[in-house]
Amino acid sequence: MRKIVKIVFLLLHVYVGLNAQSKKIVFPEIGKPLPNFAFNNMSDPNKSKIQLKDFDGKYLVLDFWSRGCGLCIQSFPKVNDIQQKYRDSLQVLLVGYLEKNGGLTVLFNKLKEKENLNLSVVYDSTYFNKVVPIGVPHLIWIDPTGIVKAITGTDDFTDDNVKKFISGKNFEFYDTSYQAMIDRQNMTQKKSKEIESVDTSLLCSSSLSIWKSEDEPYYQIPPRGKDHSFKLVGMSIKEMYSNAYLDVVNMVTDKIYWYPVLEVADTTKFDSSLAGKGRGMYTYQLFTNPKFAVGKELVKIMRSDLKKFFGYDAAIEEKMMPCIVLKVVDKNKTKLLMAKGNRKDSYWKNYMGGKLINWPLKDVALNLIGDLPHHPRIFDETNITTNVNLEIHTLTTDFESLRSAIQVYGLDLEKTKRLMKVLVIKDHS
């Protein structure tokens, strides 16, 4: 499921120095041969080196990932299932960003054991930097002749797309190649100039259009102060409504359930699986004359527009919603938590835990569940008000592993429900 709040990367042109001259890196392009690679850091002890030519005659997907990419790690079970299903025709090769301390290798081995993964993996940073222009997940699809057929994120690695790929057929995907991102950036700049030329005699102008893949997805913080324009690009209906109702709740003091609740008869318009293909995604733009409306008044206009465009009613309601609570199960053991001194520090690794020194327990709680899928809400119900020291070393993507790790401190995690404020989208009555 796409996150409500999107992280929008700033597109940079990357250069590398060579003999006192700057040479632009040439990233892989769709429709052209993939330059050869040679990996030495293999997970398979029976192989010392692997090259592109080793995959001649087979369909290949290079799946680049790093420790900080939650989407990558969450996709491994899906990738593993598809790889095993089409193993006679398809080879998926995970390419992890090589870390000097070998931490990524340890993490993958834990994931492999827990999820029963049977995926080939290599570790490299040099080649990684040559072919990944911005970030991960980043997948390069190569046909048996070495031609790049697609460059995508992990959402497009589906059974249907793979079936078409290994049959030599075209398939729909969101192009994340370097050239596509440059083209989208140029298109965004062009449209920004068009926006600047909007007729200033208009008091208010808003539009909703179907998102076009050549437009870079864009999330703008809801207007405030003297803002008199607002724009969301490449957003789902859920995301549109979520942005329109952010000002109704207090993000600091209110207990908020992050995901909208649907009470509609037909949910097909909200199908998140369509997002990777660009369907069910929209662009919304709003401009006002500053003398007519500014700041939060624009959000009210947006709420009215969404109801007019989509026909749904929406409101913030209080409901019992799923969450996780941190609680004390053994008061004597909680003495092990007590911090000494004033020094606050942390040695925390993504997905593997670590040490938190002199931290408020409510902040410890957020770190504990930060790597769990779907980003659940957690509430600290321990009544421990002093700062604590906590050290765990476990796979933090696994709920039961987390529970076992903190029980030594007399703590436990419980899946339950609490009364929270939640955005409810429902059919118009």
Buried (B, 14 or more C-beta within 10 A) or exposed (E): EBBBEBEEEEBEEEEEEEEEEEEEEEBBBBEEEBBEBEBEBBBEEEEEEBEBEBBEEBBBBBBBBBBEBBBBBBBBBEBBEBBEEBEEBBBBBBBBBBBEEEBBBEBBEBBBEEBEBEBBBBBBBEBBEBBBBBBBBBBBBBBBEBEBBBBBBBBBBBEEBBBBBBEEEEBBBBBBBBBBBBBBEEBBEEBEEEEEEEEEEEEBEBEBEEBEBEBBBBBBEBBEEEBBBBBBBBBBBBBBBBBBBBBBBEEEEEBBBBBBEBEBEEEEBBEEEBBBBBBBBBBBBBBBBEEEBBBEBBBEBBBEBBBEBBEBEBEEEEEEBBBBBBBBBEEEBBEBBEBEEEEEEEEBBBBBBBBBBBBBBBBBBBBBBBBBEEBBBBBBBBEBEEBBBBBBEBBBBBBEBBBEBBBEBBBBBEEEEBEBBBBBBBEEE
